[in-house]
C-alpha cells in the first residue's frame, strides 16, 4: 500500500498535465475558429438591401415595423438592390430558395448592420427594419 501512495501524486501530475494540454488545445481551436468567422465588413455601404417574401411589401408600404432578426436565421444583405436581385435569382436557379413571391427591400441602415463572412459575403448582424419596398423581381412568380 505504501508503494501505491507514492505513485498516486505522479498519476495526478500526469492527469493534470494532460487536462492542461487538452484545455489549451481547445482554446487554440476556438481562437482559430473565431479568426475564420464573420468580421467587420471591408467595404462600406450607406444602405443595405435584402430579399424577403413579397407579401411583406404591404406592411412595409403601410409603415409597419417589419424587423429582421439575425438570431432567428441568417439574412444575406447587399450594397445594392441589383446585387440582392442577382443573388436571389442564383439561389432560385440552384434550388436553394424556392421560386415564389419575393421582393427586394431596403434596410434602415448600412454596413454597420452587417458582418462579412470569410468568403466575402455580407450577413445581417443586428436587428434591422425593412424600410422600403424596392421592387418585385421580374423572374419570381407573380
Helices and strands as residue ranges (DSSP letters): H 2-36, E 49-53, H 56-61, E 67-68, E 76-77, H 81-93, E 102-107, G 111-113, E 114-116, E 122-124, E 128-135
